[in-house]
Amino acid sequence: MTALFRWLGGVDYAPTWRAMQSFTDERNATTPDEVWFLEHGPVFTLGLNGKREHLLAPGDIPVVGIDRGGQVTYHGPGQLVVYPLIDLRRRGIGVRQLVVALESAVIALAAAHGIAAAGRRDAPGVYVEGCKLASLGLRIRRGCSYHGLALNVDMDLEPFGRINPCGMAGLEMTQLATLGVAGDVHEIALELAPMLSNALGMAWNGRWSGQSDTSTTPLSVSSW
């Protein structure tokens, strides 16, 4: 079964999260998988088992407790967020395979720009010389995934200093712009999409699926 790849643009965090939950709860055995590409306004998200002690000084940035795994992370403009809404049982893959696929796509993108990146079994994500380039956090419900990947493209990294990213004190974050990769979030999304579709064994025709095809609540573009 094919998947629908969607570009949602700039969207607020909370309604997007609720839309993912609704999509997952309402889907059935014939619902196509979807992969959402987007960016959020400034927000800290704290996973189910997240410890508030890792919120060092959030300041005026809102903190949202959510239903994914992992600790605290930051989303903001200039970061590409990818949400794979996938029926894992139907595709015959496990959570670890999904994590590896997400990491592999980012590693392939980095390699295309001459950057050596790698994943870590003990701390999911993608790293370049010890600095974290992309973060992962998933939720599996009814055998289906939501939440996903956050890839730092060209953003203000200062808010990461207000937390222990992913619960790791002193972890330094990096981004594609710092590593010499030019391109905005949408341009990087177009580059990453075929790499992710290949890693997941999906077809990508080079075009985003229309928003009118989706059963989720339409998501409005925000100006932060």
C-alpha positions in Angstrom: 0.0 0.0 0.0 1.3 3.5 -0.9 1.6 6.3 1.6 0.7 10.0 1.4 3.4 12.5 1.9 2.1 15.9 3.0 3.7 19.3 3.5 1.7 21.1 6.2 4.0 24.2 6.5 4.1 26.1 9.7 1.5 24.8 12.2 0.9 25.1 16.0 2.0 22.2 18.1 -1.1 21.3 20.1 -3.7 21.0 17.2 -1.2 19.0 15.2 -0.7 16.6 18.1 -4.5 16.2 18.4 -4.8 15.7 14.7 -2.2 12.9 14.9 -4.1 11.2 17.7 -7.4 11.5 15.8 -5.9 10.1 12.7 -4.5 7.2 14.6 -7.8 6.5 16.5 -10.0 6.8 13.4 -7.9 4.9 10.9 -8.8 1.3 9.8 -7.2 -1.5 8.0 -7.5 0.2 4.6 -6.4 3.7 5.6 -3.3 4.7 3.8 -0.2 5.6 5.9 0.7 9.3 5.9 4.0 11.1 6.5 3.6 14.8 7.6 6.4 17.3 7.0 6.1 20.6 8.8 7.6 23.1 11.3 6.3 24.3 14.7 6.4 27.6 16.6 8.6 27.7 19.8 7.6 25.0 22.2 9.1 22.5 24.7 7.6 19.1 24.7 7.9 16.7 27.6 7.5 12.9 27.1 5.4 10.6 29.2 8.2 9.7 31.5 9.9 13.0 31.2 11.4 14.6 34.3 10.7 18.3 34.9 14.2 18.6 36.4 15.5 18.6 32.8 13.6 21.9 32.2 16.3 24.2 33.4 14.9 27.7 32.5 12.1 27.5 29.9 11.2 31.2 30.3 8.4 32.4 28.1 8.4 29.3 25.8 5.4 27.1 26.6 5.9 23.5 27.9 3.5 20.8 26.7 3.3 17.4 28.3 2.6 14.9 25.6 2.2 11.1 25.0 5.4 10.2 23.3 8.4 8.4 24.8 11.6 10.3 25.8 12.4 13.3 27.8 12.2 17.0 26.9 13.0 18.6 23.5 12.5 21.9 21.7 10.7 22.6 18.5 10.9 26.0 16.7 11.0 27.8 13.4 13.8 26.5 11.2 13.4 22.9 12.3 12.0 20.3 10.0 9.5 18.0 11.9 8.4 14.7 10.3 5.5 12.7 11.7 5.2 9.1 10.2 1.6 7.9 10.7 2.3 4.3 9.9 0.5 1.0 10.5 3.5 -1.0 11.6 1.7 -4.3 11.8 0.4 -4.0 8.2 3.9 -3.1 7.0 5.5 -5.9 9.0 8.0 -3.7 10.8 8.8 -3.1 14.5 9.5 0.1 16.4 13.3 -0.4 16.2 13.1 -0.7 12.4 11.1 2.5 12.2 13.7 4.3 14.4 16.5 3.0 12.2 14.6 4.1 9.0 14.2 7.6 10.3 17.8 7.8 11.4 19.0 6.3 8.1 17.2 8.9 6.1 18.8 11.8 7.9 22.2 10.1 7.7 21.8 9.7 4.0 20.8 13.4 3.6 23.9 14.4 5.6 26.1 12.1 3.5 24.8 13.8 0.3 26.3 17.0 1.6 29.6 15.4 2.7 28.8 15.2 6.4 29.5 12.0 8.4 26.5 11.4 10.7 25.5 8.4 12.8 22.8 7.0 15.1 23.3 5.8 18.6 21.6 2.7 20.0 21.7 4.0 23.5 20.2 7.4 22.7 18.0 7.5 19.5 18.7 10.3 17.1 21.4 11.4 14.6 24.7 12.9 15.7 27.7 14.6 14.1 30.9 14.5 16.0 29.0 14.1 19.2 26.6 16.9 18.6 22.9 16.1 18.0 21.5 17.0 14.6 18.1 15.2 14.8 15.9 14.0 17.7 13.4 11.1 17.7 10.4 10.4 19.9 7.5 8.0 19.0 4.2 6.7 20.3 2.7 3.4 19.2 -1.1 3.0 19.6 -3.2 0.3 18.1 -0.1 -0.9 16.3 0.3 2.5 14.6 3.0 5.2 15.0 2.8 8.9 15.5 5.1 11.7 16.7 8.5 11.2 15.0 11.6 13.1 14.0 12.9 16.7 14.5 15.8 17.7 12.2 17.6 21.0 13.0 17.9 22.9 9.7 18.5 26.6 10.2 17.2 27.8 13.6 18.0 29.6 16.8 19.6 26.9 19.0 19.6 29.0 22.1 16.4 27.4 23.6 18.1 24.1 23.7 20.4 25.7 26.4 17.3 26.1 28.6 16.9 22.3 28.9 18.8 19.1 29.1 18.0 18.0 25.5 16.5 14.5 25.6 17.5 14.3 29.3 21.2 14.6 28.5 23.0 17.3 30.5 25.5 19.1 28.5 24.5 17.7 25.1 25.4 20.1 22.4 23.0 20.6 19.5 24.0 21.3 15.9 22.1 22.0 12.6 22.5 21.7 8.9 23.2 25.5 8.5 26.1 25.3 11.0 27.5 22.3 9.0 27.5 24.2 5.8 24.2 23.0 4.3 22.1 25.7 2.6 18.4 25.5 2.3 15.2 26.3 4.2 12.9 23.8 5.9 10.8 23.1 2.8 13.8 22.6 0.6 15.3 20.2 3.1 11.9 18.4 3.3 11.9 17.9 -0.4 15.4 16.4 -0.2 14.6 14.2 2.8 11.3 12.8 1.5 12.7 10.4 -1.1 15.4 9.2 1.3 12.8 8.5 3.9 10.4 6.8 1.5 13.3 4.6 0.4 14.2 3.8 4.0 10.6 2.9 4.8 10.0 1.0 1.5 7.4 3.5 0.3 6.9 5.2 -3.0 7.5 8.9 -3.4 6.5 10.6 -6.7 8.2 13.9 -6.0 5.0 15.7 -5.1 3.1 16.4 -1.9 -0.3 14.9 -1.5 -3.2 17.5 -1.4 -4.5 18.5 2.0 -8.1 17.9 0.7 -7.4 14.1 0.6 -6.8 13.8 4.3 -9.4 12.8 6.9 -7.6 14.8 9.6 -8.7 18.2 10.7 -7.1 20.9 8.4 -4.2 22.5 10.1 -3.8 26.3 9.8 -0.6 28.0 9.0 0.7 30.1 11.8 2.8 33.3 11.9 4.9 33.0 15.1 
